[in-house]
Every structure is written in C-alpha cells, then in structure tokens.
Amino acid sequence: MFSRISSAISLLFISLFAQYGVAADEVLSAPVTSEPGADVTRGVTPMATSDPFSTEAVLQLLLGLLFVIALIFLLAWIARRSLGVTQTGRHMRVITGLPLGAREKVVLVEVGKEQLLLGVAPGRVNLITRFDEPVVDSGEPEGAFGQRLVEALQRRSDS
C-alpha cells in the first residue's frame, strides 16, 4: 500500500521537475537577442509582476493550503485503515481480532474485568457473547516473539 503511495508521489515530483527542466531548456536554447540600449537577453520576455495581496493570489494561497490540509487528513485516514492504528482507552482495549472476510471481523474486547466477543462489519457492531471471566489472558504476550521475549526476560532475571 505504501509502495503505491510513494510511487505516485515520486511520479508527481518527476513530472513537475520534468516540466521545469523543459522550460529551462527552451529558455537556454532561445537565440540571443540584443536591442540597442538594452541588456542582452536570451529570448526571455519580462514578466509582469502582480500584487501579492490581490484576490487571485490570496485565493490561490487558500486553495493550496486547503489542498495540503486535505492531503494530510487523507494520508492519516489511509494510515489508520491500513496499519490498524487505533486509539486506546484506559478501561477498554482490544485484546485480539480475527478477520472473517474482506471487511468483517470478530474482535475480543476487554472492558474492566469482562471480555466481550463482538462481530464488526461496515456500519455495524454486534455483541456475540459476553464472558464474565477472561477467556484469554490479556497480560500474556502472543506469538513467537512474545514467547522469546518472556524467555529472555526470565533468563536475565535469573542471572
């Protein structure tokens, strides 16, 4: 997912720089013209300067700013969706989850001393069952990395 985003951003910058490079080559390859009493120029016409506080300039600035802010929110949303970044509460947390389909999953949530098994789908969250006693010990790490970490910490405390 991130490789696609970085590729798109790279292509955007390459196309922008390519346009500027073509414009610079055109200016440098233009014939040198000289008018009596004027500086020597390379086919460059003087640019008219505009007021930086004109309505057009301020509107362009605001639209650019809104575009950048929207881009930041879009990237945050994509990161949250793809990386599973979630906000955690003090008394409620997700212990584990199991995807069932493309957008459906079952989640085990701990609230206080209770554990709830929830079915989560787009636009819906259903309580499947409630466990008064913990089904899964939420204090113990999962997976091979968690087991190795516990073993390493035990060896370190023993020595």
C-alpha positions in Angstrom: 0.0 0.0 0.0 2.7 2.4 1.0 4.8 1.5 -2.1 1.9 2.6 -4.3 1.6 5.9 -2.5 5.3 6.5 -2.6 5.4 5.6 -6.3 2.6 8.0 -7.0 4.3 10.8 -5.1 7.6 10.1 -6.9 5.9 10.3 -10.3 4.2 13.6 -9.3 7.6 15.1 -8.4 9.3 13.7 -11.5 6.6 15.2 -13.8 6.8 18.6 -12.0 10.6 18.7 -12.3 10.5 17.5 -15.9 8.2 20.4 -16.8 10.6 22.9 -15.2 13.5 21.2 -17.0 11.8 21.5 -20.4 11.0 25.2 -19.7 14.6 25.9 -18.7 16.0 24.1 -21.8 13.7 26.2 -24.0 14.9 29.4 -22.5 18.6 28.4 -22.8 18.2 27.3 -26.4 16.5 30.5 -27.5 18.6 32.8 -29.7 20.3 35.7 -28.1 18.7 39.0 -29.0 20.0 42.4 -28.3 18.2 45.7 -28.7 20.0 48.9 -28.8 20.3 50.4 -25.3 19.0 47.2 -23.7 20.7 44.3 -21.8 21.5 41.2 -23.7 18.7 38.7 -23.2 18.0 35.1 -24.3 14.5 35.2 -25.8 13.1 36.0 -22.3 10.2 38.4 -22.2 10.0 40.4 -19.0 7.4 39.1 -16.6 4.7 41.3 -15.3 4.7 41.4 -11.5 1.4 41.1 -9.7 0.2 42.3 -6.4 0.8 39.5 -3.8 -2.3 40.6 -1.9 -4.7 40.5 -4.9 -7.8 38.4 -4.7 -6.4 35.9 -7.2 -3.2 35.5 -5.2 -5.0 35.1 -1.8 -7.4 32.6 -3.4 -4.6 30.6 -4.8 -2.8 30.6 -1.5 -6.0 29.4 0.4 -6.8 26.7 -2.2 -3.2 25.4 -1.9 -3.4 25.4 1.9 -6.8 23.6 1.8 -5.3 21.0 -0.6 -2.3 20.3 1.7 -4.6 20.0 4.8 -6.9 17.6 2.9 -3.9 15.6 1.8 -2.7 15.3 5.4 -6.1 14.1 6.6 -6.3 11.6 3.7 -2.9 10.2 4.5 -3.8 9.9 8.2 -7.0 8.1 7.2 -5.1 5.7 4.9 -2.5 5.0 7.6 -5.2 4.3 10.2 -7.1 1.9 7.9 -4.0 0.0 6.6 -1.9 -0.1 9.7 -4.7 -0.7 12.2 -3.8 2.4 14.2 -6.4 2.6 17.0 -7.0 4.8 19.9 -6.7 3.1 23.3 -8.8 3.8 26.4 -7.8 3.3 30.0 -10.6 0.9 30.8 -11.3 -0.7 27.5 -9.0 -2.3 24.9 -9.0 -4.7 22.0 -7.3 -8.0 23.0 -7.3 -9.8 19.6 -9.2 -9.8 16.3 -9.8 -12.3 13.6 -10.7 -11.3 10.1 -13.6 -13.3 8.6 -13.9 -11.6 5.2 -12.8 -8.6 3.3 -14.5 -6.2 5.7 -15.9 -8.4 8.5 -14.1 -9.5 11.6 -14.6 -10.9 15.1 -13.0 -8.9 17.9 -12.4 -9.8 21.6 -12.6 -6.6 23.7 -11.8 -6.3 27.4 -14.0 -3.8 29.4 -13.0 -3.7 33.0 -12.9 -7.4 34.1 -15.3 -8.6 31.4 -14.5 -9.7 27.9 -16.9 -9.2 25.0 -16.8 -11.0 21.7 -18.0 -8.6 19.0 -18.8 -9.0 15.4 -17.7 -6.0 13.4 -18.9 -5.2 9.9 -19.1 -1.9 8.0 -21.7 0.2 9.8 -22.5 -2.5 12.4 -21.1 -3.9 15.7 -23.0 -6.9 17.2 -22.4 -8.5 20.6 -21.9 -12.2 20.0 -21.3 -13.2 23.6 -20.1 -11.8 26.9 -17.6 -13.6 29.2 -17.7 -12.8 32.9 -14.3 -14.5 33.4 -11.4 -13.8 31.0 -11.2 -16.3 28.1 -7.8 -15.1 27.0 -5.2 -13.8 29.5 -4.7 -10.3 28.2 -1.5 -9.9 30.2 0.5 -12.6 28.3 2.2 -11.7 25.0 1.1 -13.6 21.9 3.2 -15.3 19.2 6.8 -16.5 18.9 8.2 -13.0 19.6 6.3 -12.7 22.8 7.4 -16.1 24.0 11.0 -15.3 23.2 10.8 -12.0 25.0 9.3 -13.7 28.1 12.1 -16.3 28.0 14.8 -13.7 27.6 13.5 -11.6 30.5 13.3 -14.7 32.7 16.9 -15.7 31.8 18.0 -12.1 32.5 16.3 -12.0 35.9 17.7 -15.5 36.9 21.3 -14.4 36.2 
